[in-house]
Amino acid sequence: MRTTERRWSRRRERGSMAVEIVLLAPVMMAFMMLVVAGGRYVSVRGDIEAATRDAVRAATLERTRSAGEAAAVDIAAASLQDVGACSGATLDGDFVSGGMLTVTISCEVSYDGLGLIGLPGSKTVTISSSAPIDLYRRTG
């Protein structure tokens, strides 16, 4: 009688693995796409943070505001050429000895190809970095 029960039990479970795969495959695929979207966001955010940090540092090494703005824009453009749609770097602050400069950059993180999980087309990321101008630096 036990062998009959085992055979009956095996017959009832036949195909259950296929049903589980069919039900779990879309969930796993959506999870993978969510991980990819998060990775894109973190990668672009890190690139923008590095670009703003480099741009504000370059601006503080210049002697005039116009040269500082040009250096910040050049460094940001060179650093972010592979990122995508970014606005130019904006320089704010007092360009005097001991003053604080701030560079702000905004970029769009594209979620193209990930629409299956309901993400929007893109997200705007805005990052600012600040650095002081050396107290003993002559500015003009």
N, C-alpha and C positions, 0 to 999 in steps of 0.2 A: 504494500500500500504506500510505502514511503517513496518508492521509485515513481509511482504514478503521480504522487503529489509534486515531486520535483519536476517531472516532465510538464505537468500542468502549469507550474510556477514559471518555468522557462518560456512556455508559450505566451503567457500573459505579459512578460517583460520584453518579448521580441519587438524591436522597433522603438523602444523607449529612448535609446541613445540617439537615434536619428531625430526624434522629436526634440530632445534637449538641445542638440546642435542647432536645429532650425530656430529654436526660440532664443538661444543665447548668442548666436552669430551677430545679429543686428545690434544687440546691446554692447558686445565687445567692440564692434566696429565704431559705434558712436563714442565709446570711451577712448579708443585710439585717436579718433579725430579731435576729441577734446584735449588730449595730451599734446597733439601737434599744435593746436591753436594756442595753448598755454606756452609751449616752447617758442612759438613765433613771437608772442608778446614779450616774453622775458628776454629773448635775444635782441629784439629791436630796442627795448628799454635800456638794456646794458650798453648797446652801441650809442644811444643818444646821451646817456650819462657820461660815457667816456668822451664823446665829442664836446659836450658843454664844458667839462672839466679842462680839456685841452685848449678849447677856445678862450675861456676866461683867463687861463694862465698865459696864453700868448698875448692877450690884450693887456695884461698887467705889465708885460715886459716892454711895451712900446712907450714912447715919450709924449705922443699927442693922442687926443681922443680919436681923430680921424684915422690915424695909423693903427690904433687899437681896434677900432671897428673893422677895418680892412683885414687885420690879422685874424680876428675872431671869425669873420665870414669865410675867409680862405681856409682856415683850419677845419671849421665845421663842414664846409663843402667837401673837402678832401676826405674827411673821416666818414661822411654819410653818403658817399656816392653810390654804395651798394644797398642802402637801406630802403629807398623808395621815395615816396612823396614827402619831402621835408621842407618846412619854411626856412628862410635864412635866419641866421643867428642874430638876435637883437641884443645890444649892449646897453645896460642901464647902470646908473650910479655916478658918483662924483669922481672925475678923473683928476684927482689931486693927490699929493703925497699923503699916504695914510687913508685914502678913500677906499671904498668897497665897490667893486665892479660885479655885476651879475650878467650872465649870458643865459638867454632863454631860447630853446629850440623846440618846435612842435613837428611831429611826424605822424603819418598814418600807418597803422599796422594793418596789413591786408589779410583778410580771411578768405581769399578766393579759393575755391575748391573745397571749402568746408561747410557749405550751405546745407548739407544733409542733416546737420545737428541743430540748425536754426540760428547760427551765428550771423550777425550783421556783416555787411561787406567789408567794413574796416572800423578801426577805433583810433581816435586821436590820442597821442601820448605827448604831453608837454613836460619838459624837464628844465630846471634852472640850476645853475651852479654859480657860486660866488667866490671871490678871492680878493684879498687886500692888495693895494699898491704899496710897495715898500716905502716906509717913512723917509728914507734917505734918497729916494729916487727923484731926480729932477723931472718935472713934467712941464709941458708948455702949453 
